[in-house]
Amino acid sequence: MTDDERRSELIAALRAADAVRFGEFELSHGGTSDYYVDKYLFETDPHALTLVSEAFAARLADTDAKLAGVALGAVPLVAVTAAEMGRPYVIARKQTKEYGTGNRIEGRLDEGEEVVVLEDIATTGQSAVDAVEALRDAGATVNRVLVVVDREEGAAELLADHDVELESLLTATELLAERDAE
């Protein structure tokens, strides 16, 4: 399957899961938008989740890096992708756990290990940067973040400032072009 075919199929699956909504929405960083991608709707839809994991696996075929998911939203994505690829993964928490082991990174991570961060939606990129920094603090080498949807609102630039490449399965432009073509 080509990237264009995979992209079209993924857009159709996000729509079928009712994960792309139009109206006025407040975003987590405080801004507003006339569209919203509801990650919980596509992450809990088996077909959409399968397409995401297959697309992520195809994009990651060029590396043996460990996978990391940003808690909470990217945990289903990293879990199914890791299972699809037969690869271990870690979870990067937003903050250090204040009970139990007190970990910020959950799972096994070796010093110097290469890690690719998986994320659901990138808007400003701050949550991805926070995960990258936490992983780097734990000894990982991180230079790539892979997201389902890049809203194209500064995430690529912010990550580039931290020497990290942002790669997306879909961009907002692609997602909204499908709407405009209807």
URLINGI-V837687 format. One record per pair of residues at least 12 apart in sequence whose C-alpha atoms are under 8 Angstrom apart, sorted by the first residue. I is the first residue (numbers start at 1). J is the second residue. D is the distance in whole Angstrom. If there is no record, write none. Layout:
i = [I;I]
j = [J;J]
d = [D;D]
//
This chain:
i = [6;6;7;7;9;10;10;10;11;11;13;13;13;14;14;17;17;17;17;18;18;19;19;19;19;19;19;19;20;20;20;20;21;21;21;21;22;22;22;23;23;29;37;39;39;39;40;43;43;49;49;50;52;52;53;53;53;53;53;54;54;55;56;56;56;57;57;57;65;65;65;65;66;66;66;66;66;66;66;66;67;67;67;67;67;67;67;67;67;68;68;68;68;68;68;68;68;69;69;69;69;69;69;69;70;70;70;70;70;70;70;70;70;70;71;71;71;71;72;73;73;74;74;74;75;77;77;77;78;89;89;90;90;90;90;90;91;91;91;92;92;92;92;92;92;93;93;93;94;94;94;104;105;105;105;109;109;109;110;110;111;111;111;112;112;112;113;113;113;114;114;114;115;115;115;115;115;116;116;116;116;116;117;117;117;117;117;117;118;118;118;119;119;119;119;120;120;120;121;121;121;121;121;122;122;122;122;122;122;123;123;123;123;123;123;124;124;124;124;125;125;125;125;125;126;126;128;128;129;129;129;142;143;143;143;144;144;144;144;145;145;145;145;146;146;146;146;147;147;147;147;148;148;148;149;149;149;149;149;150;150;150;150;150;151;151;151;152;152;152]
j = [51;55;169;170;51;48;51;52;175;178;42;47;48;42;48;41;42;45;48;41;42;36;37;38;39;40;41;42;35;36;37;38;35;36;37;38;34;35;36;35;36;124;121;73;120;121;73;76;77;77;80;80;77;148;77;78;80;81;84;81;84;169;81;146;169;81;84;85;113;114;115;116;87;88;89;90;113;114;115;116;82;87;88;89;90;115;116;117;118;89;90;91;92;115;116;117;118;89;90;91;92;117;118;119;91;92;93;94;117;118;119;127;128;131;91;92;93;94;93;119;120;118;119;120;91;118;119;120;118;107;108;105;106;107;108;109;105;106;107;104;105;106;131;134;135;105;106;131;127;130;131;134;134;135;138;138;139;140;139;140;138;139;140;139;140;141;139;140;141;140;141;142;140;141;142;143;144;142;143;144;145;146;131;132;142;144;145;146;145;146;147;145;146;147;148;147;148;149;147;148;149;150;151;147;149;150;151;152;155;150;151;152;153;154;155;153;154;155;158;154;155;156;158;159;155;158;145;159;158;159;162;164;163;164;165;164;165;166;167;164;165;166;167;166;167;168;169;166;167;168;169;168;169;170;168;169;170;171;172;168;169;170;171;172;171;172;173;171;172;173]
d = [8;7;7;7;8;7;6;7;6;8;8;7;5;6;6;6;6;6;7;7;8;8;5;5;7;8;5;6;7;6;5;6;6;5;6;8;6;4;6;6;8;8;8;7;7;7;8;7;7;7;8;8;7;7;7;8;6;5;7;7;7;7;7;8;8;6;7;6;8;5;5;6;7;6;6;8;7;6;5;6;7;8;7;5;6;6;5;6;7;5;5;5;7;7;6;5;6;8;6;5;6;6;5;6;6;5;6;8;7;7;6;8;7;6;6;6;5;7;8;7;6;6;5;5;7;7;8;8;6;7;8;7;5;5;7;7;6;5;7;6;5;7;6;7;7;6;8;7;8;7;7;7;7;7;8;8;8;7;7;7;7;5;6;5;5;6;7;5;6;6;5;6;6;6;5;8;8;6;7;5;6;7;8;7;8;7;5;6;6;5;6;7;6;5;7;5;5;7;6;6;5;6;7;7;6;5;6;8;6;6;5;6;5;7;6;6;5;4;7;7;4;7;6;7;7;8;7;8;8;6;7;7;6;4;6;5;5;6;7;7;6;5;6;6;5;6;8;8;6;5;6;6;5;6;6;6;5;5;7;6;8;6;5;6;6;5;8;7;6;8]
//
